[in-house]
Amino acid sequence: MSAPTVPFHDLSEFAIDFLLNGRGDGRALAFALVQGWPQFPALDVIFAMSMAAGGIEQTLAGEESVAQAMNTWRMAALVGVDLSMMRKLGLPTDTAADLMAYWQAHDRFFLPL
């Protein structure tokens, strides 16, 4: 497996920026992370999403921010469910690219419409 091209801190900042600047919700964020950093460990996708959701919850008030954080928490959990299913199917679960391959072949939920 190749080394990540950006530090994990940058991945977390990207996730927060993505959500706060109206580029999409947690579902779109999952796809953007997997597409943008296919070499990253798959669990880092969940971690970055969780860090973003937690950061939004802790620093922002308001109904819209709470909804954005809750949606991102749910989507991070669904990425975890996908990784669990991949493992049950005997598929590789190491990288974000493995997640993308699973989504393309088995579960298109996170892929853009």
C-alpha positions as CSV (number, residue, x, y, z in Angstrom):
1,M,0.0,0.0,0.0
2,S,1.4,3.4,-0.9
3,A,1.8,6.2,1.6
4,P,-0.9,8.9,1.9
5,T,-0.1,12.0,-0.2
6,V,-1.5,14.4,2.4
7,P,-1.4,14.3,6.2
8,F,-4.6,13.0,7.9
9,H,-5.0,16.4,9.5
10,D,-5.6,17.8,6.0
11,L,-8.2,15.1,5.3
12,S,-10.1,16.2,8.5
13,E,-9.9,19.8,7.5
14,F,-11.2,18.9,4.0
15,A,-14.2,17.1,5.6
16,I,-15.1,20.1,7.8
17,D,-14.7,22.6,5.0
18,F,-16.8,20.3,2.6
19,L,-19.7,20.2,5.1
20,L,-19.6,23.9,6.2
21,N,-19.3,25.4,2.8
22,G,-22.3,23.7,1.3
23,R,-20.5,21.3,-1.0
24,G,-22.7,18.5,0.2
25,D,-24.0,16.4,3.1
26,G,-22.4,13.4,4.8
27,R,-23.3,11.1,2.0
28,A,-21.5,13.3,-0.6
29,L,-18.6,13.7,1.8
30,A,-18.0,10.0,2.0
31,F,-17.8,9.8,-1.8
32,A,-15.5,12.8,-2.0
33,L,-13.1,11.3,0.6
34,V,-13.0,7.9,-1.1
35,Q,-12.6,9.4,-4.5
36,G,-10.0,12.0,-3.5
37,W,-7.9,9.8,-1.3
38,P,-8.2,6.2,-2.6
39,Q,-4.8,5.2,-1.0
40,F,-5.9,6.2,2.5
41,P,-6.9,3.4,4.9
42,A,-10.6,2.8,4.6
43,L,-11.1,3.4,8.4
44,D,-9.6,6.9,8.0
45,V,-12.7,7.8,5.9
46,I,-14.9,7.0,8.9
47,F,-12.5,8.8,11.3
48,A,-12.4,12.0,9.1
49,M,-16.2,12.0,8.9
50,S,-16.5,11.5,12.7
51,M,-14.0,14.2,13.4
52,A,-15.9,16.6,11.2
53,A,-19.3,15.7,12.7
54,G,-17.9,16.1,16.2
55,G,-16.2,19.4,15.4
56,I,-19.4,20.8,14.0
57,E,-21.4,19.6,17.0
58,Q,-18.9,21.1,19.5
59,T,-18.4,24.5,17.8
60,L,-21.6,25.4,16.0
61,A,-25.1,25.9,17.3
62,G,-28.3,25.9,15.4
63,E,-30.7,23.5,14.0
64,E,-29.0,23.3,10.6
65,S,-25.5,22.5,12.1
66,V,-27.0,19.9,14.4
67,A,-28.7,18.2,11.4
68,Q,-25.5,18.3,9.4
69,A,-23.6,16.7,12.2
70,M,-26.2,14.0,12.8
71,N,-26.4,13.2,9.1
72,T,-22.6,12.9,8.9
73,W,-22.5,10.6,12.0
74,R,-25.1,8.4,10.3
75,M,-23.2,8.3,7.0
76,A,-20.0,7.4,8.9
77,A,-21.8,4.5,10.5
78,L,-23.1,3.3,7.1
79,V,-19.5,3.4,5.8
80,G,-18.6,1.1,8.7
81,V,-21.5,-1.2,7.8
82,D,-20.2,-1.4,4.3
83,L,-16.7,-2.3,5.6
84,S,-18.3,-5.0,7.8
85,M,-20.2,-6.4,4.8
86,M,-17.1,-6.3,2.7
87,R,-15.3,-8.4,5.3
88,K,-18.1,-10.9,5.4
89,L,-17.9,-11.3,1.6
90,G,-14.2,-11.8,1.8
91,L,-13.4,-8.6,0.0
92,P,-10.4,-6.4,0.7
93,T,-11.1,-3.7,3.2
94,D,-7.7,-1.9,3.4
95,T,-8.1,1.3,1.4
96,A,-10.6,3.8,0.3
97,A,-10.2,2.4,-3.2
98,D,-11.5,-0.9,-1.8
99,L,-14.6,0.9,-0.6
100,M,-15.1,2.5,-4.0
101,A,-14.8,-0.9,-5.7
102,Y,-17.5,-2.3,-3.3
103,W,-19.8,0.6,-4.0
104,Q,-19.4,0.2,-7.7
105,A,-20.1,-3.5,-7.7
106,H,-22.5,-4.1,-4.8
107,D,-24.0,-1.0,-3.2
108,R,-24.4,2.3,-5.1
109,F,-25.8,4.3,-2.1
110,F,-22.7,6.5,-1.8
111,L,-22.2,7.0,-5.5
112,P,-23.6,10.2,-7.1
113,L,-26.9,9.8,-8.8
